[in-house]
Amino acid sequence: MSDNAKTKAVEEPEPVKLCLDLTGTLPPGGRGGVMSGSLSRPALLSLALACLLASVPPLHASPSSSATNAFIPQPLSLADAVNLALQRNPNILRAQKDLEVAQGVVIQTRAIAIPKVNASGNFSAAQSSDVDMLTVPGITFGTDQNWATQLKLVQSLYEGGRILSALRVARLTKERSLLDYQTAVADTVVEVQVAYYDVLLALQQITVQEASVELLTRELADTTRRYDAGTVPRFNVLRAEVELANARPRLIRARNSYRIAKNNLVNQLGFSVPKETFEDIPLTLAGKLQAEPYQIELPRAIALALERRTELGALRKTQALRNEDIVNAKAPYKPSVEAFGGYDAHNSMLSQDLSYEKHGWIAGVQLTWSLFDGRLTEGKVKQATALYERAGVELDDTGRRIELEVRTAHSNFIEADEVLKSQEKVLEEAEEALRLARARSEAGTGTQLDVLSAQTALTEARTTQIQALRDYSVARARLERAIGMNTPAP
């Protein structure tokens, strides 16, 4: 790949910074079972997202299509990746548009409680033979042409409970749309975290495989030198060449995994890769895989999840909305009353002159009551009641599924933590075993097979360790997502 292809990209404006530095620390006193002291990156993400949502710009200020083709500032930290995703990720942008849709629904719902102003006008003409006219000396009743205009203000006074219900529905709709947006934010954050950790893992895998190839290359060179000196047979050289040849495909696959992981991360951030960029995206990360201590008891985690998960909050709002549907369905059982007032003008019926008009103020009250509608209202009430009960069933089922999700995520975190702890001394032992195998081989008391086996064990230990670090970070991110700690509480 040419240097021009790597660097030719549209400059990206400085990303919006989170109102909390994700690399900083807070005073001791963690919440929800998190160890006190220096807070972890995921814990800081939760606080930062709360600040971010509190300062979200107007929804119409979303990035333009031209800005989408800009490339990513580097080196990219996890905090920067989350910031960029919150600005550009398609799921976030769709959630913002859903917020706009909900705002429109809120305006429509409140309309029933707001006065309406109507203006009307009409003109009609009929053949004179089709008009009843009465003529008395000096006065003519009836005219073949008529016009009328009216400006009227109408205010609903009572709609069978629908007016107050509409105000409650508007509030519940607004609250539910915000909870849905927070859910999209939480899902996006965990997806970006996992994609970021996958890139770090792939990069470390390249390092491990390169080290393995380097060790086997040195072993081949040493074996060849000994073969030339006549101290080892040709079989040892062939064996070293085969081991080196077997290691190179693993390095090739590791580099491919790195390219794919970077593409996936860029996609999560909502960027389009410049056409001039070849298969390897010029992306560097500032973070590294590490295991930060984290403790939380399962009962506490479940309690937090049932309290904080925005999905449950949105379903509670949905259930309340279904209850308001029952109120609206029952409204036709009761009368509706509205008051009106305005100004009316029309031509006089006592003159053939259209310019001779009558005008004045009008006011009144109108009552409407449907006494029988063919059981239409009864059917709507049954439908609304069933939907309300269905919402309750869905709420209970989602609560159980969230509890299961927390239990599963907690179990996976325990597994990742135990695997990581089991690898604490393995790497040191594998390196020492390789050193001893080399020493024995040079002293003539060991075999080449011992050295190759030790090298293979060292590579496997390194691979297992970095995989364990990645699994630990991902398991923790998914556990915090299951608990609802990576998004602000509603």
Secondary structure, 3 states (H helix, E strand, C coil): CCHHHHHCCCCCCCCCCCCCCCCCCCCCCCCCCCCCCCCCHHHHHHHHHHHHHHCCCCHHHCCCHHHHCCCCCCCECHHHHHHHHHHHCHHHHHHHHHHHHHHHHHHHHHHHHCCEEEEEEEEEECCHHHCCCEEECCEEECCCEEEEEEEEEEEEEECCCHHHHHHHHHHHHHHHHHHHHHHHHHHHHHHHHHHHHHHHHHHHHHHHHHHHHHHHHHHHHHHHHHHHHCCCCHHHHHHHHHHHHHHHHHHHHHHHHHHHHHHHHHHHHCCCCCCCCCCCCCCCECCCCCCCCCCCCHHHHHHHHHHHCHHHHHHHHHHHHHHHHHHHHHHHHCCEEEEEEEEEEEECCCCCCCCCEEEEEEEEEEEECCCCCCCHHHHHHHHHHHHHHHHHHHHHHHHHHHHHHHHHHHHHHHHHHHHHHHCCCHHHHHHHHHHHHHHHHHHCCCCHHHHHHHHHHHHHHHHHHHHHHHHHHHHHHHHHHHHCCCCCCC
